[in-house]
Amino acid sequence: MPSALPEGEPAPADGSLPSWAREGAGKRPFGFYVHVPFCRVRCGYCDFNTYTATELGAPGEAPGAGLSTYADAAIAEVRQARRVLGEVDVPVQTVFFGGGTPTLLPPRDLSRILAAVDAEFGLVDGAEVTTESNPDSVDARALAELRDGGVNRVSFGMQSSVPHVLRVLERTHDPSRVPQVVGWARAAGFEQVSLDLIYGTPGETLEDWEASVGAALACEPDHLSAYALIVEEGTALARRIRRGEVAMPDDDDLADKYQAVDETLRGAGLEWYEVSNWAASEEAACRHNLLYWTGGDWWGVGPGAHSHVGGVRWWNVKHPTAYAGRVGADRSPAQGRELLEEETRRFERVLLETRLRAGLPVEVLDAPGRAALPDQAARGLVEQDALGRGRVVLTLRGRLLADAVVRDLLS
């Protein structure tokens, strides 16, 4: 089953926000995340809020709950967002279609949702508009239609180039499809192309991983994400590990593979800007994710999507049928919310900004956190030169131990 939502407090039926949360709207970076919860099959490691057609029952079971009508439900929530935020000018800097597999929707539907965001809020000049995509969920024509419809960045879920690794992950695409779809995206005029990789899959050797990184680089992406495999409770992979069918990922193996990908990517001209992300230039960094990591505002559209505006965080009901029913009745799909206290916001800022190449301003830390910095530098976990400039920046060793570093800074 997909992961559970937080508890929080009940969200207002009309989705209204406290006046203090709306006061700064438009002055902070603002984006939209649009969750498309549909997949052809669910991969064994995935605990995202996704559904196959079989799980949802008959197509069109509820208006907005199936592929053919989902765009209308999403557009209805975009219009709700406009009403909740009022008349204040809130220009949209980024839009990110995630999932699930957003490109299971027809390109015209993604374009219609984007057009609704533009009509209700306005996209800034040069807005970053990203869609995730599986390599086997698009062709040259679909990519051209997406680009014509305003999407200018695409992120392909490559994960690996090694067939036996893809089988363990239950990914369905042929590895040879990846360079093909990247070529189609370039021909369609996409300004940014990103590839996602996963390392630490049971049975994956260091040589397998190096082959995958090399295959990704051969596609000449502008951006590459490399994530350690996390075994989430309740997934098919977790059950296989519990039965002893495959081995649990090994921490030393994960560290070796992280160091290998960092060395290889930096040698190819891609620099890290977040612990798991590398870009060929500053312009190629994912602006939407940076908005998350630096405390911006965003509205999450779709089942289970999370939002944040001015210190209020909320999340939508998870199931597409429940979601479609609420927006169809002109009710907020929000299920619960949190009003974030200042200390919670400071805690999360340390947690997120410490992972960035730009680093965390030292003054964000409390006295015990600042007192821990000399030891962190002595142990080679943070850059001494950056501390002199008033920033906490992780070294390579610090990136490998990022969670432990953050714990020390917050203890």
N, C-alpha and C positions, 0 to 999 in steps of 0.2 A: 504493500500500500504506500502511496505517497506520504511524505513526512507531514507531521501534524502542525497545525497553526499554533501560535502562542495563545495564551489565555487572555490577558489584557482585561479591559472593561468593555461592556457593550458599546457599539458605535451607534450614533444617532440614526434614526430611520431615514432622515433626509440627507445624511452625510455631512451636515454642517460642521464647521470648524470654529474653535474659539476665536474671538476677534483678535487676540494677541498673536495667534498663529498666522492670520491673514495679513497682518499689518505690513510685514516685510516682503510679501509676495511680489514678485517682479523685480525686486532688488537683489535677490539671490539667483544663482543659476537655476534654470528650471528645464526639466525634460519629461518625456513620456516613455514609460515602459508598457508595451502591449504584449500580454501573454497569450499565446496561441497554444491551447492545451492538447492538441491532437498529434498523434504519432501513428505510423503504420503498425509498428510493433514497439513494445517497451524493452529497451536494452536492460540486461540483467543487473547492471550496476546503478541504474538511475532511480533516484527517489524524488524526482521533480513531480509537480502536479500535472501529470499527463494521462491521457485516456486514448484507447483505441476505439474504433467504431464498434467492435463487439462489446466492449465494456459499457458503452453509452447506450446500447440497445439499437432500436430501429432508427435510421437516419431521420432527422426532423422530429424526434420525440417531443421536443419542446422548441418553440421558435428561439433561435440563437444558440441552442445547445449542440448543433451539428455543424459540419463544415460549410454547408450551403447557406446557412443563415447567420453564422457567427459574426461576420463583419457588421451586420446591422446592430447586434447587441453591443459590440465594442464601440460603435459610433454613438449609440445611446449613452454609454458611460462617459464618453468624451464630452458630450453636451451637458451631462450632469456636472462634470468637473467645472465647466464654464459657469454654471449657475452657482455652485458652491463657492468659487473663488470671486464671484461678483464681477464688477465692471472694471476692476483694476487691470492695467496692461501687464500681461504675463507672457512675454515672448518666449517661444520654445527654442532652446538651443540644440537639443538632441532628441531623437526618437529611436527607440530600440525595440524591434520585434523579436521576441524570444519565445522559448517553448520548452517542451514540445518541438514541433517542426513547423515554423511559420510558413514555409514555402509549400506546405500541403494545401494552403489556401490559394486560390487563383491569384495571380499577380494583380488583377484589377481590384480584388478585395483588399489587399494590403494597401494599394494606392488610394482606395476610397477612405480607408481609416486615416491614412496620412493626410488626405485632403480635408477631412473633418477636423483634424488637429489644426491645420493651417487656417481653416475658415473660422474656427472658434477662438483661437489664440494668436495665430500668426507665427510662422517660422522665421527665425532670424536669417539674414543673408549668410549663406555658407553653412546652414545647419547640418549637423551630422545625422544621417538617417541610415541605420544599420538593420539588416535582417540576418538572423542565423539561418543556416541551411544545411541539410544533409547533402552530400555529393550526389545521391541518387534521387533527390526530390526536385531537381531543376534540370532544364536543358537550355540550349542557347537561346531559344525563343523566349522562354520564361524569364531568363536573366535580362534580356533586352527589354522586355515589358516592364520589369521591375525598375530598371534604370530610367526608362522613359517616364515612369510613374513617380519619380522623385527619390527613390532609394539610391544612395551613393556609396554605401559601404556594405560589404557582405562578409560574413564569417562562416567558413565551412568547417563542419565537424569531421575532421580527418581522423583524429585519435591515434591511428597507427597506419603504417604501410605494410605491416606484416600479417599475412592471412590468418595464422593461428592465433595471433593476439586479438585480431578483430573478432574471431569466432568466440573467444572467451568473453569478450565484451558484448557479444551478440549484436555487433554492428553488421548491417546488411550490404554495405556498398563494396564494390570492387575497388581495390587500391588504385588501379589504373585510371579510375574515374576522376581522381582528385586533380591531376594536372590538366585534364580535359575541361573540368568545370572552371578552373582558374583561368584557363585560356579563353573560355567563353565570357567570363566576367570581364576580363580585360578588353575583349572585342566589343563588349556592350558599353564600355566607357566607365566602369566603376572606378572611382577615384582611390578607394582603399580596398584591399583584399586581405583578409586575415585567415589564419588556419589555427585550429585547436588541436592539441595533442594531449594524450594521457600517458603517464609513465607509472610503472609499478604493477601492471597487470600480471596476475599469476601466470607463470611460464614464460614471461618476457625476459630475455637475456639482455645484458648490456649491449651486445652486438645488434640485437633486434631494435633496441631503442635508438642506437646510433644510426641504424639504417632508416628508421622513421624520420629522425631529425634531418638526415641528409636528403631524403625524398621531399620533405616539406620545403627545405631551402632551395631545392632544384626548381620549385614552382615560383621562386622569387616573390614571396609574400611581402607586404608592407608591414605586417604585424603578425606575431605568433604568440599564442598562449600555450603554456605547458603546465598541466595540473597533475599533482600526485593523485593516484587512485585512492579514494576514500571509500571504505566499505561501510555503507549505510545500513543500519538495522532495518529489517523488513524487506530488503531487496532479494532478488533471486540469487545474486552473487553471494550475499551474506549466508543464505541457506546452503549454498554449495560448499562454502568454506566450513560451515558448521558440520556438514556431513563428511568432511575430509576429502572432498572431490578435487579441490584446488587449494593451494596454500595461501595464507594471509600475506599481504604485502609486507616486506621486510624493511625496517627503517634505514639500515645501512645501505641497502640496495637503492632505496629512494634517494638517499643523499648522493650516492655515486652518480645516479642518472641526472639529478638536478645539476651537479657540477659539470657533467658532460654537456648538457644542453646549453648551459650558460656560456661555457668556453667556446662551443661551436658557433652559437649565435653571435656572440661578440666578435668572433673572428670573421664572421660574414657581414658585419656592419650593423647588426641589430643590438640595441642597448636596452638593458632592463629599465623599466620605469615604475614597475610594481613587482613584487616578489615573483609572481607567476606570469608576467607579461613583458614582452620585448617588442620594440618598434624600430623601423629603419630610420625614422626621423621624429622630431617632436610633433610634427603635424600628423604622423601616423598613429600616435597614441589614441586609444579609445576615449573620446571625450565624455561619452555617456557614463562609462565606468568611473572615470575621474570625478564626475559629478557626484556619484555615490560616495566615493572615498574621501571627498573633501567637504561633505556636509551640505550639499546643495538640496534643492527641492525636486521631487518628481512625483508624478501621478501614475500609479500602476493600474492598468486596465486589464480586466479579465479575471477568470476564476483563480482564486488564491493569490492574486497579485498584491504586492505590498506597495505602500505609498508613504511619502514623508513630506510634510509642509510645515515649516516654522516650528519644529519641535514636537509635532504631532505625527505619530506613526500609526498606520492602520492597515488592515488586510481584508481582502474580500473572501466571501464564502468560496469553498474549494470546488464544489461540483458544478460542471457546466450547466446542468439543468436548473439547479438552485440559483446560479448566477443569472441565467437568462430569464428566469421567472421574476427575479427582483427588478432588473433593469427594464423588462417588458412592462412591469407595473409602475414604472417611474419611481421606484424606490432605490435607495442606495444599496449596492451589493456588499458594502462593508459589514464584516461580522464583528470585529473587535478593534480596539485601538489602545495606544499608550500615549500618555502625556509625559514627555521626556523631561526629567529634572535636569538642572544644570550639571550636576555631578555625573549623571548618566551620559549626557552629551559629551562631557570632557573625557570620560572613560572610553567612549566609542571613538572619539577623535584620536586618542592615543593608539587604540587598537588598529585603526585603519591607516592613519598617516605615517605611522612608523614603518609600514610596509612599502612606502613610496620612495622612489629615488630622490624626490625633492625633499623628503624628510619631514620630521615633526619639529615645530618651533619648541625650543627648550622650555620657554615660559609656560607652555601648556601643562607641563608636569607639576605635581605638587612637590613639597620639600623632600619627602622620602624618595620620590622618583628622581629628582635632580641629584640627590646624594648618591644614587646608585650608578650614575653615569661614569665616574672615574673608573670604577671596577669593570663596567661594560667595555670601556675603551681599552683597559689593560688586558682584558681577555680577548681582544680582537673582534668584538662583536659589533661595535659602532666605530665610525670613522672619527679619528681624533681631529683631523682638519675641519670636519664639518661641525664638531662641537665648538671649535673656536669661532665659527661663524654663527653660533646659536642654533644649530640644527642637529637633530638626531637622525643620522643616516646609517643604515645597516651595511656592514661589510658582507662579503660572500659568506663567511662563516656565520655572521649574524642572520643572514637570510635563511640559512639552513636551520637556525635555532630561533626563528622569529617569534614563535609562540612563547618560548621561555624568556626571551628578551622583554616582550610586552608584559609578561607576568611580573618580572622584576621591577619594571618601571611603574607598575600599578599597585605593587604590594605595599 
